[in-house]
Amino acid sequence: MRYSKAAVSSPASIANFGPGFDSFGLCLDMPRDLVTLRCAAAGTFQVKVTGRAAIPTDPLKNTASYAAMKLAESCGHEDFGFSMTIKKGMKPGSGIGSSAASSVGGALAAATLLGVKDKKLVLEAAAKGEELISGAMHFDNVAAALYGGFTVVSDARARTILQIRPPRFEVVVVVPDVTVETRRARAILPEKVHMRDAVSNLSWASGMVHAMMKRDVPAIASHLDDSLSIPYRKSLVPGYDAVRESALSAGALGVSLGGSGPAVFAIATGGSAKIRLAMARAFKESAGLESESFVTFPGEGARIESVS
């Protein structure tokens, strides 16, 4: 191995991004997790967590360490051992890709130490970290966190990821004080949907890709509608409709649910402070929920911060 220590920062992301259920992802510039990996004796795995979230430190239950292990296994390095420190920048179950950020950070840090350049191997390992939490391999969050920008999982079986560089716009994110587990959010979805809903989402999703390629922010915002998941998942986020209306009234161009929730995000090209305040107030007044919020922009993905 060329290096004995690597530090990787991995960002939050918004999965589904409107009509792109299990397909679209938008990387956010912040917040970020910082994963630091140090080589250790073969078979040694240690995890320490700092920051603002309490997550498992058992290496087999932590998404970052599990992804790092899977990356090493895929490359024939079963003798790889490590100690890992994770500084969490976001809380789990918030709807902004917390587990994906950790998974990508762990997989990319391991790849850096092992000299692995193939990002598809990193993507695969990170998705296995996601599987640990949700029960199934999903690529929308991990693809966005790894590659940055706007990503489309165009073929999950072939692991085909399309990357589009989005225009710059403000993303106002408000996370109410309620937790939505990914497993529960998936269980609430129907097994079958009406043809009209499928057609609507196909139309909106096609328009979203075109708008991203044209770098047209108003068009991006206008294609945030969804008929497949949000009508069902919004019941897990008290006050969602009131928050959506408050954001639009305050000047947001479009509003949607972040991943499986509870985060709600709005797109704007100005006035983000006003929108942020209106959304937080709506959560409080309509559902009695405190919330935390921030304003960010589309980001460029995970990055190696240092190696030694």
C-alpha positions in Angstrom: 0.0 0.0 0.0 1.2 3.4 -0.9 -0.4 5.2 2.0 -1.2 4.3 5.6 -3.8 7.0 6.3 -6.5 8.7 4.2 -9.1 11.3 5.1 -12.2 11.7 2.9 -15.1 14.1 3.1 -18.4 12.9 1.8 -21.5 15.1 1.3 -25.2 15.0 1.9 -27.4 14.3 -1.0 -31.1 14.4 -2.0 -32.4 11.1 -3.3 -35.4 10.7 -5.6 -35.1 14.5 -6.3 -38.8 15.0 -7.2 -40.1 12.4 -9.7 -36.9 10.2 -9.9 -37.8 7.6 -7.4 -34.7 5.4 -6.7 -33.1 7.0 -9.8 -32.3 10.7 -9.4 -29.9 12.1 -6.9 -28.6 15.6 -6.2 -25.3 16.1 -4.4 -25.2 18.9 -1.9 -22.2 21.0 -1.1 -22.7 20.6 2.6 -23.0 19.2 5.2 -20.3 16.6 5.0 -19.0 13.6 6.9 -15.3 13.3 7.4 -14.0 9.7 7.4 -10.4 9.0 8.4 -9.0 5.6 7.8 -5.7 4.2 9.1 -4.1 0.9 8.3 -4.0 -1.6 11.1 -3.0 -5.3 11.6 -4.8 -7.8 9.4 -8.3 -8.6 10.8 -8.3 -5.6 13.1 -11.3 -3.3 12.7 -12.0 -0.4 15.0 -14.5 2.5 14.6 -14.8 5.7 16.6 -17.6 8.3 16.0 -17.5 11.9 16.8 -19.7 14.9 15.8 -23.4 15.2 16.0 -24.8 11.7 15.6 -24.9 8.5 17.6 -24.3 5.7 15.2 -23.0 2.1 15.7 -19.3 1.6 16.4 -19.6 -2.1 15.7 -17.6 -2.4 12.4 -20.2 -4.9 11.0 -23.1 -2.5 11.8 -21.5 0.8 10.8 -22.1 1.7 7.1 -18.7 3.3 6.6 -16.7 0.5 8.0 -18.8 -2.1 6.4 -18.4 -0.4 3.0 -14.6 -0.2 3.5 -14.6 -4.0 4.3 -16.6 -4.8 1.2 -14.3 -2.6 -1.0 -11.3 -4.5 0.3 -13.0 -7.9 -0.3 -13.9 -7.0 -3.8 -10.2 -6.3 -4.6 -8.9 -9.5 -2.9 -7.5 -7.7 0.2 -9.2 -9.9 2.8 -6.2 -9.3 5.1 -6.9 -5.5 5.2 -7.3 -4.1 8.7 -8.0 -0.6 9.8 -9.0 1.9 12.4 -11.6 4.4 11.4 -12.8 7.7 12.8 -16.1 9.2 11.5 -16.9 12.8 12.2 -20.6 13.0 11.4 -21.9 16.2 9.9 -25.5 15.1 9.6 -27.9 13.0 11.8 -29.2 9.7 10.6 -32.8 9.4 9.4 -32.9 13.0 8.3 -33.6 12.5 4.5 -30.3 14.0 3.3 -28.3 10.8 2.7 -26.5 10.4 6.1 -25.8 6.7 5.7 -24.8 7.2 2.1 -22.3 9.9 3.0 -20.7 7.6 5.5 -20.7 4.6 3.1 -19.1 6.6 0.3 -16.6 8.0 2.7 -15.6 4.6 4.0 -15.4 3.0 0.6 -13.4 5.8 -1.0 -11.0 6.0 1.9 -10.3 2.2 1.7 -9.9 2.5 -2.1 -7.4 5.3 -1.6 -5.3 3.2 0.8 -5.5 0.2 -1.5 -4.7 2.1 -4.7 -8.1 1.3 -6.2 -9.0 3.8 -9.0 -12.2 2.3 -10.3 -15.1 4.3 -9.0 -17.5 1.6 -9.9 -16.0 -0.6 -7.3 -16.3 2.3 -4.8 -20.0 2.7 -5.8 -20.7 -1.0 -5.4 -19.1 -1.1 -1.9 -20.9 2.1 -0.8 -24.3 0.6 -2.0 -23.6 -2.4 0.2 -23.2 -0.1 3.1 -26.6 1.4 2.3 -28.0 -2.1 2.1 -26.9 -2.7 5.7 -29.3 0.1 6.8 -32.2 -0.1 4.3 -32.3 -3.8 3.5 -31.7 -3.3 -0.2 -29.0 -1.9 -2.4 -29.9 1.6 -3.6 -27.7 3.7 -5.7 -29.4 7.1 -5.9 -27.8 8.7 -2.8 -24.4 7.0 -3.0 -24.1 7.9 -6.7 -24.8 11.5 -6.0 -22.4 11.6 -3.0 -19.6 9.9 -4.9 -19.8 11.6 -8.3 -21.3 14.9 -7.4 -23.8 17.1 -9.3 -27.1 15.5 -10.6 -27.0 11.8 -11.2 -29.3 9.3 -12.8 -29.2 5.6 -12.1 -30.2 4.7 -15.6 -29.6 0.9 -15.2 -29.2 -0.4 -11.6 -28.4 -3.9 -12.8 -25.5 -2.7 -15.0 -24.6 0.0 -12.4 -24.9 2.7 -15.1 -24.8 6.2 -13.7 -25.4 9.3 -15.8 -23.8 12.5 -14.6 -25.1 16.0 -15.4 -23.5 19.2 -14.1 -26.4 21.2 -12.7 -26.6 25.0 -12.7 -26.0 26.9 -9.4 -29.1 27.5 -7.4 -30.0 27.7 -3.7 -31.2 24.6 -1.9 -33.1 25.4 1.3 -33.3 22.3 3.5 -35.4 22.1 6.6 -35.3 19.0 8.8 -38.1 18.7 11.4 -37.5 17.0 14.7 -38.8 13.7 13.7 -37.1 10.6 12.4 -38.2 8.6 9.3 -36.5 5.2 8.9 -35.8 4.2 5.4 -37.3 0.7 5.9 -40.6 2.2 7.1 -40.7 4.7 4.3 -40.4 1.9 1.8 -42.9 -0.2 3.5 -45.6 2.5 3.3 -45.4 2.5 -0.5 -48.0 0.6 -2.6 -46.9 -2.4 -4.6 -48.9 -1.2 -7.6 -49.6 2.3 -8.9 -52.2 3.6 -11.4 -51.1 4.0 -15.0 -51.8 7.7 -14.9 -49.4 8.2 -12.0 -46.7 6.2 -13.8 -47.2 8.3 -16.9 -47.1 11.5 -14.9 -43.8 10.6 -13.3 -42.3 9.6 -16.6 -43.2 12.9 -18.0 -41.9 14.9 -15.1 -38.7 12.8 -14.9 -38.0 13.4 -18.6 -38.5 17.1 -18.2 -36.2 17.2 -15.2 -33.3 15.6 -17.2 -33.9 18.1 -20.0 -34.0 21.0 -17.6 -30.8 19.9 -15.9 -29.0 19.6 -19.3 -30.3 23.0 -20.3 -29.3 24.4 -16.9 -32.7 26.0 -16.5 -33.4 26.5 -12.8 -37.1 27.5 -13.1 -37.7 24.4 -15.3 -35.9 22.2 -12.8 -38.1 23.5 -10.0 -41.3 23.0 -12.1 -40.5 19.3 -12.6 -40.3 18.5 -8.8 -43.8 16.9 -8.8 -44.2 13.3 -7.9 -47.0 10.7 -7.9 -45.2 7.6 -6.8 -43.9 8.2 -3.4 -44.6 11.6 -1.9 -48.4 11.2 -1.7 -47.8 8.3 0.6 -44.6 9.3 2.4 -45.7 12.8 3.3 -48.0 11.2 6.0 -44.7 10.5 7.8 -43.8 14.2 7.9 -46.4 16.1 9.9 -47.1 19.5 8.4 -45.6 18.7 4.9 -48.4 20.4 2.9 -48.3 23.5 5.1 -44.5 23.8 4.8 -44.7 23.3 1.0 -47.2 26.1 0.7 -45.3 28.4 3.0 -42.1 28.0 0.9 -43.9 28.7 -2.3 -45.6 31.8 -0.8 -42.2 33.0 0.4 -40.7 32.9 -3.1 -39.5 29.3 -3.6 -39.5 28.1 -7.2 -40.3 24.5 -6.2 -40.5 22.3 -3.2 -40.2 18.5 -2.5 -39.4 15.9 0.0 -35.8 15.0 0.6 -35.3 11.2 0.0 -37.8 9.4 2.2 -38.0 12.4 4.6 -38.4 14.0 6.9 -36.3 16.7 5.2 -38.2 19.1 3.0 -36.2 21.2 0.5 -37.0 24.2 -1.7 -35.2 25.5 -4.8 -34.6 29.2 -5.1 -32.4 31.8 -7.0 -32.7 34.4 -4.2 -34.5 35.1 -1.0 -33.4 31.8 0.7 -33.3 33.4 4.2 -37.0 34.3 3.9 -37.9 30.9 2.6 -36.0 29.1 5.3 -37.7 31.1 8.0 -41.2 30.5 6.5 -40.7 26.8 6.3 -39.4 26.5 9.9 -42.3 28.6 11.1 -44.8 26.4 9.2 -43.4 23.2 10.8 -43.8 24.8 14.2 -47.3 26.3 13.7 -48.9 23.4 11.7 -47.3 20.4 13.5 -45.7 21.8 16.6 -42.3 20.6 15.4 -39.0 22.3 16.0 -36.6 22.0 13.1 -33.1 22.7 11.9 -32.4 24.3 8.6 -29.6 25.4 6.3 -29.0 26.8 2.8 -26.6 25.1 0.4 -26.0 24.5 -3.3 -25.4 21.6 -5.7 -22.0 20.0 -4.7 -19.1 18.2 -6.4 -19.1 15.0 -4.5 -16.8 13.1 -2.2 -13.1 14.2 -2.1 -9.9 13.0 -0.7 -8.8 15.6 1.8 -5.4 14.2 2.8 -3.2 11.1 2.5 0.0 10.2 4.3 
